[in-house]
Amino acid sequence: PNGVRKPLTDLSLQEAHPATCFPPAFAAACSWSETVMERMGRALAMESRYYDVQVLLGPGVNLKRHYYGGRNHEYFSEDPFLTGRLAC
């Protein structure tokens, strides 16, 4: 999922508390909007605090290196300028 994930129990792999499913990083980056990214970051922070989640995995700021890359959906863009602006 793209967002906060808090399992129902310590050993639960499939079941989690309800949370907002945000668009993947590459889709959010298509907006080219720093305002959109800031609002998404604030919403992720609020949910993380609500569920007492200490680690949030993503979005990533690594540059896409190859179009066959299996994790490219987690990164903003292959453009270093756009990635840098949206990550700040």
N, CA, C and O atoms as CSV, one atom per row, in Angstrom:
chain,resi,resn,atom,element,x,y,z
A,1,PRO,N,N,0.831,-1.211,0.000
A,1,PRO,CA,C,0.000,0.000,0.000
A,1,PRO,C,C,0.865,1.260,0.000
A,1,PRO,O,O,2.005,1.240,0.464
A,2,ASN,N,N,0.334,2.311,-0.503
A,2,ASN,CA,C,1.030,3.589,-0.516
A,2,ASN,C,C,0.476,4.437,0.607
A,2,ASN,O,O,-0.507,5.155,0.426
A,3,GLY,N,N,1.095,4.356,1.748
A,3,GLY,CA,C,0.634,5.089,2.912
A,3,GLY,C,C,1.092,4.412,4.192
A,3,GLY,O,O,2.026,3.610,4.195
A,4,VAL,N,N,0.421,4.749,5.267
A,4,VAL,CA,C,0.766,4.205,6.584
A,4,VAL,C,C,0.252,2.781,6.692
A,4,VAL,O,O,-0.868,2.484,6.278
A,5,ARG,N,N,1.067,1.907,7.246
A,5,ARG,CA,C,0.633,0.532,7.474
A,5,ARG,C,C,0.897,0.167,8.917
A,5,ARG,O,O,2.037,0.193,9.379
A,6,LYS,N,N,-0.170,-0.175,9.629
A,6,LYS,CA,C,-0.073,-0.586,11.029
A,6,LYS,C,C,-0.803,-1.914,11.166
A,6,LYS,O,O,-2.033,-1.940,11.122
A,7,PRO,N,N,-0.073,-3.023,11.331
A,7,PRO,CA,C,-0.713,-4.331,11.484
A,7,PRO,C,C,-1.628,-4.368,12.713
A,7,PRO,O,O,-1.388,-3.673,13.700
A,8,LEU,N,N,-2.670,-5.182,12.637
A,8,LEU,CA,C,-3.599,-5.307,13.764
A,8,LEU,C,C,-2.919,-5.920,14.979
A,8,LEU,O,O,-3.199,-5.527,16.111
A,9,THR,N,N,-2.027,-6.879,14.753
A,9,THR,CA,C,-1.262,-7.493,15.838
A,9,THR,C,C,0.207,-7.532,15.423
A,9,THR,O,O,0.537,-7.281,14.264
A,10,ASP,N,N,1.077,-7.845,16.363
A,10,ASP,CA,C,2.510,-7.898,16.061
A,10,ASP,C,C,2.842,-8.951,15.011
A,10,ASP,O,O,3.800,-8.790,14.254
A,11,LEU,N,N,2.063,-10.025,14.959
A,11,LEU,CA,C,2.354,-11.118,14.037
A,11,LEU,C,C,1.477,-11.091,12.787
A,11,LEU,O,O,1.551,-12.005,11.967
A,12,SER,N,N,0.664,-10.077,12.632
A,12,SER,CA,C,-0.257,-9.993,11.500
A,12,SER,C,C,0.467,-9.500,10.255
A,12,SER,O,O,1.053,-8.417,10.252
A,13,LEU,N,N,0.419,-10.309,9.192
A,13,LEU,CA,C,1.044,-9.913,7.936
A,13,LEU,C,C,0.022,-9.398,6.930
A,13,LEU,O,O,0.366,-8.593,6.064
A,14,GLN,N,N,-1.207,-9.837,7.024
A,14,GLN,CA,C,-2.223,-9.484,6.040
A,14,GLN,C,C,-3.193,-8.419,6.521
A,14,GLN,O,O,-3.615,-7.574,5.732
A,15,GLU,N,N,-3.552,-8.439,7.778
A,15,GLU,CA,C,-4.573,-7.532,8.296
A,15,GLU,C,C,-3.927,-6.307,8.919
A,15,GLU,O,O,-2.962,-6.406,9.677
A,16,ALA,N,N,-4.493,-5.129,8.575
A,16,ALA,CA,C,-3.939,-3.882,9.090
A,16,ALA,C,C,-5.074,-2.922,9.427
A,16,ALA,O,O,-6.203,-3.085,8.965
A,17,HIS,N,N,-4.755,-1.932,10.231
A,17,HIS,CA,C,-5.715,-0.882,10.548
A,17,HIS,C,C,-6.047,-0.113,9.268
A,17,HIS,O,O,-5.208,-0.027,8.371
A,18,PRO,N,N,-7.248,0.444,9.170
A,18,PRO,CA,C,-7.587,1.218,7.966
A,18,PRO,C,C,-6.731,2.480,7.861
A,18,PRO,O,O,-6.417,3.118,8.866
A,19,ALA,N,N,-6.367,2.820,6.646
A,19,ALA,CA,C,-5.560,4.014,6.406
A,19,ALA,C,C,-5.822,4.506,4.989
A,19,ALA,O,O,-6.354,3.780,4.149
A,20,THR,N,N,-5.446,5.726,4.747
A,20,THR,CA,C,-5.605,6.315,3.424
A,20,THR,C,C,-4.620,5.692,2.450
A,20,THR,O,O,-3.445,5.522,2.776
A,21,CYS,N,N,-5.084,5.354,1.271
A,21,CYS,CA,C,-4.198,4.848,0.220
A,21,CYS,C,C,-3.871,6.011,-0.708
A,21,CYS,O,O,-4.723,6.460,-1.475
A,22,PHE,N,N,-2.661,6.485,-0.637
A,22,PHE,CA,C,-2.222,7.613,-1.443
A,22,PHE,C,C,-1.747,7.125,-2.810
A,22,PHE,O,O,-1.406,5.952,-2.964
A,23,PRO,N,N,-1.722,8.019,-3.807
A,23,PRO,CA,C,-1.190,7.601,-5.109
A,23,PRO,C,C,0.298,7.284,-4.992
A,23,PRO,O,O,0.987,7.845,-4.141
A,24,PRO,N,N,0.794,6.388,-5.843
A,24,PRO,CA,C,2.231,6.097,-5.800
A,24,PRO,C,C,3.043,7.343,-6.138
A,24,PRO,O,O,2.529,8.289,-6.735
A,25,ALA,N,N,4.298,7.331,-5.755
A,25,ALA,CA,C,5.157,8.511,-5.890
A,25,ALA,C,C,5.218,9.020,-7.323
A,25,ALA,O,O,5.150,10.228,-7.551
A,26,PHE,N,N,5.345,8.114,-8.296
A,26,PHE,CA,C,5.466,8.589,-9.677
A,26,PHE,C,C,4.186,9.284,-10.141
A,26,PHE,O,O,4.258,10.235,-10.919
A,27,ALA,N,N,3.024,8.835,-9.683
A,27,ALA,CA,C,1.765,9.472,-10.069
A,27,ALA,C,C,1.625,10.841,-9.397
A,27,ALA,O,O,1.166,11.794,-10.027
A,28,ALA,N,N,2.010,10.943,-8.141
A,28,ALA,CA,C,1.957,12.226,-7.444
A,28,ALA,C,C,2.927,13.220,-8.079
A,28,ALA,O,O,2.633,14.412,-8.162
A,29,ALA,N,N,4.077,12.731,-8.525
A,29,ALA,CA,C,5.064,13.614,-9.158
A,29,ALA,C,C,4.571,14.160,-10.491
A,29,ALA,O,O,5.036,15.208,-10.939
A,30,CYS,N,N,3.640,13.467,-11.127
A,30,CYS,CA,C,3.094,13.951,-12.405
A,30,CYS,C,C,2.355,15.275,-12.234
A,30,CYS,O,O,2.132,15.986,-13.214
A,31,SER,N,N,1.977,15.610,-11.022
A,31,SER,CA,C,1.302,16.892,-10.793
A,31,SER,C,C,2.272,18.071,-10.891
A,31,SER,O,O,1.844,19.198,-11.138
A,32,TRP,N,N,3.562,17.828,-10.702
A,32,TRP,CA,C,4.595,18.868,-10.670
A,32,TRP,C,C,4.268,19.927,-9.617
A,32,TRP,O,O,4.713,21.069,-9.728
A,33,SER,N,N,3.512,19.563,-8.623
A,33,SER,CA,C,3.049,20.538,-7.640
A,33,SER,C,C,3.691,20.286,-6.275
A,33,SER,O,O,3.468,19.251,-5.646
A,34,GLU,N,N,4.487,21.249,-5.839
A,34,GLU,CA,C,5.077,21.150,-4.506
A,34,GLU,C,C,3.988,21.233,-3.437
A,34,GLU,O,O,4.120,20.631,-2.372
A,35,THR,N,N,2.923,21.968,-3.711
A,35,THR,CA,C,1.815,22.097,-2.760
A,35,THR,C,C,1.120,20.760,-2.547
A,35,THR,O,O,0.800,20.394,-1.416
A,36,VAL,N,N,0.889,20.035,-3.629
A,36,VAL,CA,C,0.262,18.711,-3.521
A,36,VAL,C,C,1.137,17.780,-2.694
A,36,VAL,O,O,0.642,17.055,-1.831
A,37,MET,N,N,2.438,17.800,-2.960
A,37,MET,CA,C,3.349,16.915,-2.224
A,37,MET,C,C,3.418,17.300,-0.747
A,37,MET,O,O,3.495,16.427,0.118
A,38,GLU,N,N,3.393,18.581,-0.459
A,38,GLU,CA,C,3.421,19.013,0.943
A,38,GLU,C,C,2.152,18.565,1.668
A,38,GLU,O,O,2.221,18.096,2.804
A,39,ARG,N,N,1.007,18.704,1.025
A,39,ARG,CA,C,-0.256,18.281,1.645
A,39,ARG,C,C,-0.270,16.769,1.862
A,39,ARG,O,O,-0.756,16.293,2.888
A,40,MET,N,N,0.260,16.019,0.904
A,40,MET,CA,C,0.327,14.573,1.055
A,40,MET,C,C,1.266,14.212,2.207
A,40,MET,O,O,0.967,13.308,2.987
A,41,GLY,N,N,2.386,14.905,2.317
A,41,GLY,CA,C,3.321,14.657,3.415
A,41,GLY,C,C,2.715,14.957,4.775
A,41,GLY,O,O,2.933,14.218,5.734
A,42,ARG,N,N,1.957,16.037,4.857
A,42,ARG,CA,C,1.295,16.374,6.125
A,42,ARG,C,C,0.254,15.315,6.503
A,42,ARG,O,O,0.137,14.934,7.668
A,43,ALA,N,N,-0.494,14.848,5.510
A,43,ALA,CA,C,-1.494,13.811,5.774
A,43,ALA,C,C,-0.835,12.510,6.227
A,43,ALA,O,O,-1.327,11.846,7.140
A,44,LEU,N,N,0.277,12.147,5.589
A,44,LEU,CA,C,1.011,10.953,6.009
A,44,LEU,C,C,1.541,11.107,7.429
A,44,LEU,O,O,1.516,10.155,8.209
A,45,ALA,N,N,2.019,12.301,7.767
A,45,ALA,CA,C,2.523,12.562,9.117
A,45,ALA,C,C,1.399,12.443,10.151
A,45,ALA,O,O,1.600,11.877,11.225
A,46,MET,N,N,0.221,12.973,9.828
A,46,MET,CA,C,-0.908,12.894,10.761
A,46,MET,C,C,-1.310,11.448,11.014
A,46,MET,O,O,-1.544,11.063,12.159
A,47,GLU,N,N,-1.393,10.645,9.959
A,47,GLU,CA,C,-1.758,9.236,10.137
A,47,GLU,C,C,-0.679,8.475,10.881
A,47,GLU,O,O,-0.982,7.607,11.700
A,48,SER,N,N,0.582,8.791,10.606
A,48,SER,CA,C,1.685,8.121,11.310
A,48,SER,C,C,1.621,8.410,12.803
A,48,SER,O,O,1.814,7.511,13.621
A,49,ARG,N,N,1.352,9.661,13.158
A,49,ARG,CA,C,1.231,10.015,14.580
A,49,ARG,C,C,0.014,9.344,15.210
A,49,ARG,O,O,0.082,8.867,16.343
A,50,TYR,N,N,-1.099,9.306,14.478
A,50,TYR,CA,C,-2.334,8.705,15.004
A,50,TYR,C,C,-2.115,7.241,15.356
A,50,TYR,O,O,-2.552,6.784,16.412
A,51,TYR,N,N,-1.438,6.500,14.474
A,51,TYR,CA,C,-1.207,5.070,14.701
A,51,TYR,C,C,0.106,4.792,15.429
A,51,TYR,O,O,0.459,3.630,15.633
A,52,ASP,N,N,0.828,5.828,15.822
A,52,ASP,CA,C,2.121,5.689,16.492
A,52,ASP,C,C,3.097,4.859,15.652
A,52,ASP,O,O,3.787,3.978,16.164
A,53,VAL,N,N,3.139,5.160,14.366
A,53,VAL,CA,C,4.057,4.511,13.438
A,53,VAL,C,C,5.325,5.355,13.372
A,53,VAL,O,O,5.266,6.557,13.114
A,54,GLN,N,N,6.461,4.725,13.604
A,54,GLN,CA,C,7.727,5.443,13.668
A,54,GLN,C,C,8.499,5.462,12.350
A,54,GLN,O,O,9.370,6.310,12.155
A,55,VAL,N,N,8.186,4.534,11.446
A,55,VAL,CA,C,8.915,4.429,10.179
A,55,VAL,C,C,7.912,4.416,9.032
A,55,VAL,O,O,6.938,3.664,9.054
A,56,LEU,N,N,8.157,5.245,8.046
A,56,LEU,CA,C,7.321,5.299,6.854
A,56,LEU,C,C,8.213,4.993,5.654
A,56,LEU,O,O,9.172,5.718,5.392
A,57,LEU,N,N,7.904,3.933,4.933
A,57,LEU,CA,C,8.749,3.490,3.817
A,57,LEU,C,C,8.285,4.131,2.510
A,57,LEU,O,O,7.453,3.571,1.795
A,58,GLY,N,N,8.811,5.267,2.216
A,58,GLY,CA,C,8.498,5.898,0.943
A,58,GLY,C,C,7.752,7.192,1.130
A,58,GLY,O,O,7.306,7.476,2.242
A,59,PRO,N,N,7.598,7.967,0.127
A,59,PRO,CA,C,8.142,7.706,-1.206
A,59,PRO,C,C,9.651,7.884,-1.256
A,59,PRO,O,O,10.247,8.507,-0.377
A,60,GLY,N,N,10.249,7.337,-2.281
A,60,GLY,CA,C,11.698,7.397,-2.409
A,60,GLY,C,C,12.145,8.528,-3.322
A,60,GLY,O,O,11.387,8.980,-4.180
A,61,VAL,N,N,13.356,8.976,-3.136
A,61,VAL,CA,C,13.904,10.033,-3.981
A,61,VAL,C,C,15.041,9.513,-4.856
A,61,VAL,O,O,15.737,10.303,-5.493
A,62,ASN,N,N,15.235,8.216,-4.896
A,62,ASN,CA,C,16.231,7.630,-5.779
A,62,ASN,C,C,15.799,7.872,-7.230
A,62,ASN,O,O,14.605,7.839,-7.529
A,63,LEU,N,N,16.734,8.109,-8.112
A,63,LEU,CA,C,16.390,8.324,-9.514
A,63,LEU,C,C,16.177,6.985,-10.213
A,63,LEU,O,O,16.890,6.015,-9.955
A,64,LYS,N,N,15.200,6.949,-11.089
A,64,LYS,CA,C,14.941,5.735,-11.873
A,64,LYS,C,C,16.095,5.535,-12.832
A,64,LYS,O,O,16.491,6.458,-13.544
A,65,ARG,N,N,16.625,4.342,-12.849
A,65,ARG,CA,C,17.785,4.098,-13.697
A,65,ARG,C,C,17.439,3.309,-14.948
A,65,ARG,O,O,18.112,3.447,-15.970
A,66,HIS,N,N,16.414,2.496,-14.887
A,66,HIS,CA,C,16.077,1.641,-16.013
A,66,HIS,C,C,14.578,1.411,-16.026
A,66,HIS,O,O,13.980,1.184,-14.975
A,67,TYR,N,N,13.971,1.464,-17.178
A,67,TYR,CA,C,12.529,1.341,-17.264
A,67,TYR,C,C,12.014,-0.055,-16.920
A,67,TYR,O,O,10.811,-0.227,-16.726
A,68,TYR,N,N,12.890,-1.053,-16.840
A,68,TYR,CA,C,12.474,-2.377,-16.391
A,68,TYR,C,C,12.548,-2.518,-14.869
A,68,TYR,O,O,12.194,-3.564,-14.325
A,69,GLY,N,N,13.002,-1.479,-14.186
A,69,GLY,CA,C,13.165,-1.536,-12.734
A,69,GLY,C,C,11.850,-1.874,-12.041
A,69,GLY,O,O,10.815,-1.271,-12.326
A,70,GLY,N,N,11.899,-2.830,-11.141
A,70,GLY,CA,C,10.688,-3.298,-10.495
A,70,GLY,C,C,10.157,-2.378,-9.408
A,70,GLY,O,O,9.009,-2.540,-8.996
A,71,ARG,N,N,10.935,-1.426,-8.928
A,71,ARG,CA,C,10.493,-0.570,-7.829
A,71,ARG,C,C,10.344,0.886,-8.258
A,71,ARG,O,O,10.281,1.771,-7.405
A,72,ASN,N,N,10.288,1.149,-9.545
A,72,ASN,CA,C,10.228,2.524,-10.033
A,72,ASN,C,C,8.992,3.276,-9.556
A,72,ASN,O,O,9.026,4.503,-9.453
A,73,HIS,N,N,7.911,2.576,-9.265
A,73,HIS,CA,C,6.689,3.251,-8.811
A,73,HIS,C,C,6.881,3.947,-7.469
A,73,HIS,O,O,6.076,4.800,-7.093
A,74,GLU,N,N,7.933,3.595,-6.748
A,74,GLU,CA,C,8.180,4.191,-5.439
A,74,GLU,C,C,8.965,5.503,-5.517
A,74,GLU,O,O,9.119,6.190,-4.507
A,75,TYR,N,N,9.457,5.850,-6.690
A,75,TYR,CA,C,10.300,7.037,-6.835
A,75,TYR,C,C,9.554,8.129,-7.592
A,75,TYR,O,O,8.646,7.847,-8.374
A,76,PHE,N,N,9.946,9.375,-7.351
A,76,PHE,CA,C,9.256,10.501,-7.963
A,76,PHE,C,C,9.449,10.564,-9.473
A,76,PHE,O,O,8.473,10.596,-10.222
A,77,SER,N,N,10.691,10.583,-9.922
A,77,SER,CA,C,10.922,10.858,-11.339
A,77,SER,C,C,12.337,10.468,-11.725
A,77,SER,O,O,13.187,10.225,-10.869
A,78,GLU,N,N,12.574,10.412,-13.025
A,78,GLU,CA,C,13.944,10.228,-13.499
A,78,GLU,C,C,14.627,11.573,-13.701
A,78,GLU,O,O,15.819,11.629,-14.003
A,79,ASP,N,N,13.881,12.644,-13.536
A,79,ASP,CA,C,14.424,13.990,-13.680
A,79,ASP,C,C,14.962,14.471,-12.332
A,79,ASP,O,O,14.185,14.607,-11.387
A,80,PRO,N,N,16.271,14.734,-12.212
A,80,PRO,CA,C,16.832,15.119,-10.914
A,80,PRO,C,C,16.284,16.451,-10.396
A,80,PRO,O,O,16.151,16.629,-9.185
A,81,PHE,N,N,15.968,17.381,-11.285
A,81,PHE,CA,C,15.428,18.669,-10.846
A,81,PHE,C,C,14.049,18.478,-10.213
A,81,PHE,O,O,13.791,18.965,-9.112
A,82,LEU,N,N,13.166,17.765,-10.918
A,82,LEU,CA,C,11.816,17.524,-10.397
A,82,LEU,C,C,11.859,16.740,-9.095
A,82,LEU,O,O,11.168,17.084,-8.137
A,83,THR,N,N,12.663,15.695,-9.057
A,83,THR,CA,C,12.779,14.896,-7.833
A,83,THR,C,C,13.258,15.740,-6.668
A,83,THR,O,O,12.726,15.639,-5.563
A,84,GLY,N,N,14.251,16.565,-6.909
A,84,GLY,CA,C,14.773,17.428,-5.846
A,84,GLY,C,C,13.747,18.436,-5.347
A,84,GLY,O,O,13.629,18.657,-4.141
A,85,ARG,N,N,13.010,19.045,-6.259
A,85,ARG,CA,C,11.997,20.040,-5.861
A,85,ARG,C,C,10.857,19.396,-5.063
A,85,ARG,O,O,10.401,19.950,-4.063
A,86,LEU,N,N,10.406,18.230,-5.512
A,86,LEU,CA,C,9.284,17.589,-4.836
A,86,LEU,C,C,9.694,16.957,-3.513
A,86,LEU,O,O,8.873,16.840,-2.603
A,87,ALA,N,N,10.937,16.555,-3.397
A,87,ALA,CA,C,11.396,15.933,-2.160
A,87,ALA,C,C,11.624,16.930,-1.042
A,87,ALA,O,O,11.572,16.571,0.134
A,88,CYS,N,N,11.871,18.160,-1.394
A,88,CYS,CA,C,12.113,19.194,-0.363
A,88,CYS,C,C,10.815,19.616,0.201
A,88,CYS,O,O,10.775,20.475,1.083
